[in-house]
Amino acid sequence: MAYPPAPQHVLKLRYKTWYPVLFTVLGSVWLVANLLTLMAGAFGIGLVTGPLFLLIGILTFVNPYYSYEYATGGLSIHSPLGFRAGTYGPPKGERLWYDGVNLVRVKADGKQKRVNLKLVRPEDAAQLVQAVAAAQQQVQ
């Protein structure tokens, strides 16, 4: 007898596919071009930046861009290296709100700032909007 999967406690929003592919390809091309330059006897800065872009590209395939915690309603932004770079929502004294078009943060002083979801995959963004809208319905 198979058990149903456990409910998800954290929604991970991944980068759109083109973003990590772009970094990986650019890093690879830059590294190979500068290795050829090194073989010719010159040093290029691409020997440093090529592997860096390649590493960032690989890590953006693996690590999420945002993560949304259902329990707290907090949205965390992550760096490509994997650590939390910032937090939006109740942990910071803000509210996440979906106004029908944009996902916004309503700060404690009443000012609104739009949450940038341009680099998030559309299916993940739709799940986030659905979760925020559901939390909104519970508040009202």
N, C-alpha and C positions, 0 to 999 in steps of 0.2 A: 504494500500500500504506500503510495507516494503522498507526501505531505505537500500542501501548497507552499509556495515560497513565502518567506517571512516578509512582512511589510517593510517598505523602504523608509528609513528614518531621515536620510539625507538625499536630496536630489542633486545630482552632479550635472552641471551644464558644461558641455564640452565645446571646444573651439570648432568653428566651421572647418571643413576639411581642407580648403585651399590654404589656410593660414599655416598649419604645420608643414604641409607639402612645400609651400613657397620657401620657408626657412630651411627645410632639409635640402631642397634642390640648390638653393643659393649657396648654402654652406658647403655642399659637396663640390659644386662647380668652382667656387672660390678657392677651396682647399686644393683641388687637383690643379687648377691653373697656377697657383703659387708654388706647388711642388715642382711643376715643370719649370717655373722661373728659377727656383732654387737649384735645380739640376743644371741650368744654364749658367749659374754662378752668381745670381743676384738674390737678394732677400726681399720678400714682399710682406706687407702687413697682413695679407690674407692667410699667412701661416698661423696667425693668432686668431683672426676674426672668422676664418673659415670653420675651424672646429667649434668655435663659440656658437655660430649660427646653426651648425649641424646639431650641436647639443640642444639648443633651444628648440629646434624643429622636432627632434625626437621626444623631448620632454613635453611639448605641447600636444603630441599624440596621446600621451599617457595621462597627464595631469589635467584636472578640470580647470575651466576658466572661472566659473562661479560655483558655489555650493549653497543650497538652500536647506536650512534645518526646519523641518515641519514643527517640531516641538516649540521652538523659540520664535519662529518666523524670521530668523536672521539670515541675511544673504551675505556670504563671504566671497571676496574676490581673491584669487590666488595668483601668485607670480608663476611664470613658466617653470621655475625651479621647485615649486610645490608648496612653499610656505604661504600662510595667509598674509596678504598685503593690506587688506582692509575689511571692514565689516559695515554693513548697512542694516537698518531695521531696528527692532526693539533693543538689541544689546547696546545700541548707541543712543537710545532715547528717541528714535525715529519710528515712523510707520511706513511700511511698504503699501502702496496703493495702486490699483489698476484703474485708470480713468476711462477705459474703453478704447484708448489708442496707445497710450504709453504706460510703462511701469514707472512710477515716480516714488521718490522718498519724500515724505512729509516730515520736515525737521521740527524740533520742539518749538521754534519761533514761528512756525506756520509757513515758512518758505518751502517751495517744492523744487526738487532737482530730479531730472529724468535719469533713469538708470540706463546706461548704454548697453544694449544687447546686440550690437551690430556684428560682433565676432562669435556669437553663440549660434549653435545649430538651431534651425527653425523648430524642429520637433521638441528640442529641449526647452526652448523659449516658450513654446505653447504649454508645456507641462508646468513651467514656473508661473505663467500667467494664470493658469487654472488653479494652482495651489494658492496663489495670492488672492484671487477672486473668491475662493472657498473660505479663506481666513477672513476676508472682508465681510462675507455674508454672516459669519458667526459673530462678528463685532456688532453689526447693525441690529 
